[in-house]
Amino acid sequence: MLNSEASKLINQDSQNKNNDAFGQNQFVCTAALVAKSVVRYNPRGLPIIEFEIEHKSEQLEASATRVVVCAIKAIAMGVVCEQVQQVQLGEFRVWSGFLAQRSVKSNSLRFHVSSLSNI
């Protein structure tokens, strides 16, 4: 939850930039598919799949090498859902999309995949 000072700054920035303060939200990750659910359909009939990807790499942070290992909860809809269905567990892809809260009542993030490609 944002404190009141941070909330004021965000509101000021939002007004100063014509409500475009939150315009950038892009996430790209090379990772392996480690789990996937069965496909379900939303009320409009759009196919949805939830899955998990795992990323491992070495990154440079403050002039030191850091080993990064993380599991990321993800979701895909429509055509991308169908593409994820074709990926076998353990296969690596480049996943692209954006981050969003799981729900209005949740602070945890989920990766919404809008495209994927072979490495």
Salt bridges, closest charged atoms under 4 A:
ASP13 OD1 - LYS17 NZ 3.80
GLU50 OE2 - ARG40 NH2 3.38
GLU50 OE1 - ARG102 NH2 3.97
GLU50 OE1 - ARG110 NH1 3.02
GLU52 OE1 - LYS73 NZ 3.06
GLU54 OE2 - LYS56 NZ 3.59
GLU61 OE1 - ARG66 NH1 3.01
GLU91 OE1 - ARG93 NH2 3.05
